[in-house]
Amino acid sequence: MDALFIAKKIIAVALLPPNASLLLALIGLALLSRRPRTGRMLVWAGVVSLLAVCLPVVADALMRLTDNDLKLDLERAARAQAVVILAGGLRGSAPEYGGDTLNSMSLDRARYGAKVARQTGLPVLVSGGVRYNGDPEARIMSLALAQEYGVNARWLDDTARDTHENAIHSAAILRGAGVQRVILVTHAFHMRRARREFLDAGLDVVPAATNVPNSNSIGWGDFIPDPRALQDSYLALHEVMGDVARPIMSRLTREHW
């Protein structure tokens, strides 16, 4: 399982921006002397693709590919039994906090998850394991929920390393508590894939997406490269690639076990 997890991460690093574009350009440069036409094509493909994913107009379009209007439906939420909040990463060794703390993505989810928990009065499960070193994401998120938002998590899944494991581990914990239907809190761009993983794990899911895209009109600034657009393009393409690979990874995981 560890080898499969590592292989998945390596493939993602190679195929997602900016590395995919840089690899194309580097291969093109290496071929220039022997195959100049092919080399130039690859260099230009790398440059143009990198420029494209840095444009806000492209990033916004990619983000909308992953969004499916999965905002919270309070009528469906009335039949849920728990709120599941997925951690989204940490900011390591933050000096002002004396150690690891939630990054902006996890903070968005914690804040909205706390709001949903207060709205519904449901118990909370937080899911997220150790990415590198230090405390698991779930433990740090549960502390933030309690200390900053007054919401105490009842369950912690502090071993999940990705969305697939978020779903499998959370389902095992919640089934033991008699929970079948959950409100799932994560980002809008991540919700479609996360919801499918949780459905595959045997849970009924009420989506509660945060950071839902606005319907702003396109302006001239959307055609100027921006580092935030590169990050959004990366996140959106990560979800698209993950959704395509999800059935394959699920099959490989079952065969492994």
Contacts in CASP RR format, 6 or more apart in sequence:
PFRMAT RR
TARGET T0000
AUTHOR 0000-0000-0000
METHOD contacts of the structure
MODEL  1
MDALFIAKKIIAVALLPPNASLLLALIGLALLSRRPRTGRMLVWAGVVSL
LAVCLPVVADALMRLTDNDLKLDLERAARAQAVVILAGGLRGSAPEYGGD
TLNSMSLDRARYGAKVARQTGLPVLVSGGVRYNGDPEARIMSLALAQEYG
VNARWLDDTARDTHENAIHSAAILRGAGVQRVILVTHAFHMRRARREFLD
AGLDVVPAATNVPNSNSIGWGDFIPDPRALQDSYLALHEVMGDVARPIMS
RLTREHW
1 253 0 8 1.000
1 256 0 8 1.000
1 257 0 8 1.000
4 249 0 8 1.000
4 252 0 8 1.000
4 253 0 8 1.000
4 256 0 8 1.000
5 161 0 8 1.000
5 162 0 8 1.000
8 162 0 8 1.000
8 245 0 8 1.000
8 249 0 8 1.000
12 238 0 8 1.000
12 241 0 8 1.000
13 19 0 8 1.000
14 20 0 8 1.000
14 23 0 8 1.000
15 241 0 8 1.000
16 234 0 8 1.000
16 237 0 8 1.000
16 238 0 8 1.000
16 241 0 8 1.000
17 49 0 8 1.000
17 50 0 8 1.000
17 53 0 8 1.000
17 230 0 8 1.000
17 233 0 8 1.000
17 234 0 8 1.000
17 237 0 8 1.000
18 50 0 8 1.000
18 53 0 8 1.000
18 230 0 8 1.000
18 234 0 8 1.000
20 49 0 8 1.000
21 45 0 8 1.000
21 46 0 8 1.000
21 47 0 8 1.000
21 49 0 8 1.000
21 50 0 8 1.000
21 53 0 8 1.000
22 46 0 8 1.000
22 50 0 8 1.000
24 42 0 8 1.000
24 43 0 8 1.000
24 45 0 8 1.000
24 46 0 8 1.000
24 49 0 8 1.000
25 42 0 8 1.000
25 43 0 8 1.000
25 45 0 8 1.000
25 46 0 8 1.000
25 47 0 8 1.000
25 50 0 8 1.000
27 39 0 8 1.000
27 42 0 8 1.000
28 38 0 8 1.000
28 39 0 8 1.000
28 40 0 8 1.000
28 41 0 8 1.000
28 42 0 8 1.000
28 43 0 8 1.000
29 39 0 8 1.000
29 43 0 8 1.000
31 38 0 8 1.000
31 39 0 8 1.000
31 42 0 8 1.000
32 39 0 8 1.000
32 40 0 8 1.000
32 43 0 8 1.000
51 225 0 8 1.000
52 58 0 8 1.000
53 59 0 8 1.000
53 62 0 8 1.000
53 229 0 8 1.000
53 230 0 8 1.000
53 233 0 8 1.000
53 234 0 8 1.000
53 237 0 8 1.000
54 225 0 8 1.000
54 226 0 8 1.000
54 227 0 8 1.000
54 229 0 8 1.000
54 230 0 8 1.000
54 233 0 8 1.000
55 222 0 8 1.000
55 223 0 8 1.000
55 224 0 8 1.000
55 225 0 8 1.000
55 226 0 8 1.000
55 229 0 8 1.000
56 221 0 8 1.000
56 222 0 8 1.000
56 223 0 8 1.000
56 224 0 8 1.000
56 226 0 8 1.000
56 228 0 8 1.000
56 229 0 8 1.000
56 232 0 8 1.000
57 218 0 8 1.000
57 222 0 8 1.000
57 223 0 8 1.000
58 229 0 8 1.000
58 233 0 8 1.000
59 228 0 8 1.000
59 229 0 8 1.000
59 230 0 8 1.000
59 232 0 8 1.000
59 233 0 8 1.000
59 236 0 8 1.000
60 213 0 8 1.000
60 222 0 8 1.000
60 229 0 8 1.000
60 232 0 8 1.000
62 232 0 8 1.000
62 233 0 8 1.000
62 236 0 8 1.000
62 237 0 8 1.000
62 240 0 8 1.000
63 188 0 8 1.000
63 189 0 8 1.000
63 213 0 8 1.000
63 232 0 8 1.000
63 235 0 8 1.000
63 236 0 8 1.000
64 213 0 8 1.000
65 236 0 8 1.000
65 240 0 8 1.000
66 188 0 8 1.000
66 189 0 8 1.000
66 190 0 8 1.000
66 192 0 8 1.000
66 193 0 8 1.000
66 236 0 8 1.000
66 239 0 8 1.000
66 240 0 8 1.000
67 188 0 8 1.000
67 189 0 8 1.000
67 191 0 8 1.000
67 192 0 8 1.000
67 209 0 8 1.000
67 212 0 8 1.000
67 213 0 8 1.000
68 191 0 8 1.000
68 192 0 8 1.000
70 188 0 8 1.000
70 191 0 8 1.000
70 192 0 8 1.000
70 195 0 8 1.000
70 207 0 8 1.000
70 208 0 8 1.000
70 209 0 8 1.000
71 207 0 8 1.000
71 208 0 8 1.000
71 209 0 8 1.000
71 212 0 8 1.000
72 116 0 8 1.000
72 183 0 8 1.000
72 206 0 8 1.000
72 207 0 8 1.000
72 208 0 8 1.000
72 209 0 8 1.000
73 206 0 8 1.000
73 207 0 8 1.000
74 119 0 8 1.000
76 206 0 8 1.000
77 116 0 8 1.000
77 119 0 8 1.000
77 120 0 8 1.000
77 183 0 8 1.000
77 206 0 8 1.000
77 208 0 8 1.000
78 120 0 8 1.000
79 181 0 8 1.000
79 206 0 8 1.000
80 120 0 8 1.000
80 122 0 8 1.000
80 181 0 8 1.000
80 182 0 8 1.000
80 183 0 8 1.000
80 206 0 8 1.000
81 122 0 8 1.000
81 174 0 8 1.000
81 178 0 8 1.000
81 179 0 8 1.000
81 180 0 8 1.000
81 181 0 8 1.000
81 182 0 8 1.000
82 122 0 8 1.000
82 123 0 8 1.000
82 124 0 8 1.000
82 125 0 8 1.000
82 154 0 8 1.000
82 155 0 8 1.000
82 174 0 8 1.000
82 177 0 8 1.000
82 179 0 8 1.000
82 182 0 8 1.000
82 183 0 8 1.000
83 113 0 8 1.000
83 116 0 8 1.000
83 117 0 8 1.000
83 120 0 8 1.000
83 122 0 8 1.000
83 123 0 8 1.000
83 124 0 8 1.000
83 125 0 8 1.000
83 182 0 8 1.000
83 183 0 8 1.000
83 185 0 8 1.000
83 208 0 8 1.000
84 124 0 8 1.000
84 125 0 8 1.000
84 126 0 8 1.000
84 127 0 8 1.000
84 170 0 8 1.000
84 174 0 8 1.000
84 182 0 8 1.000
84 183 0 8 1.000
84 184 0 8 1.000
84 185 0 8 1.000
84 198 0 8 1.000
85 109 0 8 1.000
85 110 0 8 1.000
85 113 0 8 1.000
85 124 0 8 1.000
85 125 0 8 1.000
85 126 0 8 1.000
85 127 0 8 1.000
85 141 0 8 1.000
85 145 0 8 1.000
85 153 0 8 1.000
85 185 0 8 1.000
85 186 0 8 1.000
86 109 0 8 1.000
86 127 0 8 1.000
86 128 0 8 1.000
86 163 0 8 1.000
86 166 0 8 1.000
86 184 0 8 1.000
86 185 0 8 1.000
86 186 0 8 1.000
86 190 0 8 1.000
86 194 0 8 1.000
87 102 0 8 1.000
87 106 0 8 1.000
87 109 0 8 1.000
87 126 0 8 1.000
87 127 0 8 1.000
87 128 0 8 1.000
87 129 0 8 1.000
87 137 0 8 1.000
87 138 0 8 1.000
87 140 0 8 1.000
87 141 0 8 1.000
88 103 0 8 1.000
88 105 0 8 1.000
88 106 0 8 1.000
88 109 0 8 1.000
88 128 0 8 1.000
88 137 0 8 1.000
89 102 0 8 1.000
89 103 0 8 1.000
89 105 0 8 1.000
89 106 0 8 1.000
89 131 0 8 1.000
89 137 0 8 1.000
90 100 0 8 1.000
90 101 0 8 1.000
90 102 0 8 1.000
90 103 0 8 1.000
90 106 0 8 1.000
90 131 0 8 1.000
90 137 0 8 1.000
90 140 0 8 1.000
91 100 0 8 1.000
91 101 0 8 1.000
91 102 0 8 1.000
91 103 0 8 1.000
92 99 0 8 1.000
92 100 0 8 1.000
92 101 0 8 1.000
93 99 0 8 1.000
93 100 0 8 1.000
94 100 0 8 1.000
94 101 0 8 1.000
100 134 0 8 1.000
100 135 0 8 1.000
100 140 0 8 1.000
101 140 0 8 1.000
101 144 0 8 1.000
102 110 0 8 1.000
102 137 0 8 1.000
102 140 0 8 1.000
102 141 0 8 1.000
102 144 0 8 1.000
105 187 0 8 1.000
106 137 0 8 1.000
106 140 0 8 1.000
106 141 0 8 1.000
107 144 0 8 1.000
108 187 0 8 1.000
108 210 0 8 1.000
108 211 0 8 1.000
109 141 0 8 1.000
109 185 0 8 1.000
109 186 0 8 1.000
109 187 0 8 1.000
109 210 0 8 1.000
110 141 0 8 1.000
110 144 0 8 1.000
110 145 0 8 1.000
110 148 0 8 1.000
110 149 0 8 1.000
111 149 0 8 1.000
111 210 0 8 1.000
112 185 0 8 1.000
112 208 0 8 1.000
112 210 0 8 1.000
113 124 0 8 1.000
113 145 0 8 1.000
113 151 0 8 1.000
113 185 0 8 1.000
113 208 0 8 1.000
113 210 0 8 1.000
114 145 0 8 1.000
114 149 0 8 1.000
114 150 0 8 1.000
114 151 0 8 1.000
116 183 0 8 1.000
116 185 0 8 1.000
116 208 0 8 1.000
117 123 0 8 1.000
117 124 0 8 1.000
117 151 0 8 1.000
118 151 0 8 1.000
120 183 0 8 1.000
122 183 0 8 1.000
123 154 0 8 1.000
123 155 0 8 1.000
124 145 0 8 1.000
124 151 0 8 1.000
124 152 0 8 1.000
124 153 0 8 1.000
124 154 0 8 1.000
124 155 0 8 1.000
125 153 0 8 1.000
125 154 0 8 1.000
125 155 0 8 1.000
125 156 0 8 1.000
125 157 0 8 1.000
125 170 0 8 1.000
125 173 0 8 1.000
125 174 0 8 1.000
125 182 0 8 1.000
126 138 0 8 1.000
126 141 0 8 1.000
126 142 0 8 1.000
126 145 0 8 1.000
126 153 0 8 1.000
126 155 0 8 1.000
126 156 0 8 1.000
126 157 0 8 1.000
127 138 0 8 1.000
127 156 0 8 1.000
127 157 0 8 1.000
127 160 0 8 1.000
127 166 0 8 1.000
127 169 0 8 1.000
127 170 0 8 1.000
128 136 0 8 1.000
128 137 0 8 1.000
128 138 0 8 1.000
128 141 0 8 1.000
128 157 0 8 1.000
128 158 0 8 1.000
128 159 0 8 1.000
128 160 0 8 1.000
128 161 0 8 1.000
128 166 0 8 1.000
129 136 0 8 1.000
129 137 0 8 1.000
129 138 0 8 1.000
129 157 0 8 1.000
129 158 0 8 1.000
129 159 0 8 1.000
129 160 0 8 1.000
129 161 0 8 1.000
130 136 0 8 1.000
130 137 0 8 1.000
130 158 0 8 1.000
130 159 0 8 1.000
130 161 0 8 1.000
131 137 0 8 1.000
131 161 0 8 1.000
136 156 0 8 1.000
136 158 0 8 1.000
136 159 0 8 1.000
137 158 0 8 1.000
138 153 0 8 1.000
138 156 0 8 1.000
138 157 0 8 1.000
138 158 0 8 1.000
138 160 0 8 1.000
139 156 0 8 1.000
139 158 0 8 1.000
141 153 0 8 1.000
142 152 0 8 1.000
142 153 0 8 1.000
142 156 0 8 1.000
145 151 0 8 1.000
145 152 0 8 1.000
145 153 0 8 1.000
146 152 0 8 1.000
146 153 0 8 1.000
155 173 0 8 1.000
155 174 0 8 1.000
155 177 0 8 1.000
157 166 0 8 1.000
157 169 0 8 1.000
157 170 0 8 1.000
157 173 0 8 1.000
159 165 0 8 1.000
159 169 0 8 1.000
160 166 0 8 1.000
160 168 0 8 1.000
160 169 0 8 1.000
160 170 0 8 1.000
163 190 0 8 1.000
163 193 0 8 1.000
163 194 0 8 1.000
163 197 0 8 1.000
164 197 0 8 1.000
164 246 0 8 1.000
164 249 0 8 1.000
164 250 0 8 1.000
164 253 0 8 1.000
166 194 0 8 1.000
166 197 0 8 1.000
166 198 0 8 1.000
167 194 0 8 1.000
167 197 0 8 1.000
167 198 0 8 1.000
167 200 0 8 1.000
167 201 0 8 1.000
167 203 0 8 1.000
168 201 0 8 1.000
170 182 0 8 1.000
170 198 0 8 1.000
170 201 0 8 1.000
170 203 0 8 1.000
171 198 0 8 1.000
171 201 0 8 1.000
171 202 0 8 1.000
171 203 0 8 1.000
174 180 0 8 1.000
174 182 0 8 1.000
174 203 0 8 1.000
179 203 0 8 1.000
180 203 0 8 1.000
180 204 0 8 1.000
181 203 0 8 1.000
181 204 0 8 1.000
181 205 0 8 1.000
181 206 0 8 1.000
182 198 0 8 1.000
182 203 0 8 1.000
182 204 0 8 1.000
182 205 0 8 1.000
182 206 0 8 1.000
183 206 0 8 1.000
183 207 0 8 1.000
183 208 0 8 1.000
184 191 0 8 1.000
184 194 0 8 1.000
184 195 0 8 1.000
184 198 0 8 1.000
184 205 0 8 1.000
184 206 0 8 1.000
184 207 0 8 1.000
184 208 0 8 1.000
185 208 0 8 1.000
185 209 0 8 1.000
185 210 0 8 1.000
186 194 0 8 1.000
186 209 0 8 1.000
186 210 0 8 1.000
187 209 0 8 1.000
187 210 0 8 1.000
187 211 0 8 1.000
188 209 0 8 1.000
188 210 0 8 1.000
188 211 0 8 1.000
188 212 0 8 1.000
188 213 0 8 1.000
189 211 0 8 1.000
189 235 0 8 1.000
189 236 0 8 1.000
189 239 0 8 1.000
190 235 0 8 1.000
190 239 0 8 1.000
191 207 0 8 1.000
191 209 0 8 1.000
192 239 0 8 1.000
192 243 0 8 1.000
193 239 0 8 1.000
193 242 0 8 1.000
193 243 0 8 1.000
193 246 0 8 1.000
195 205 0 8 1.000
195 207 0 8 1.000
196 243 0 8 1.000
196 246 0 8 1.000
197 246 0 8 1.000
198 205 0 8 1.000
199 205 0 8 1.000
200 250 0 8 1.000
242 249 0 8 1.000
END
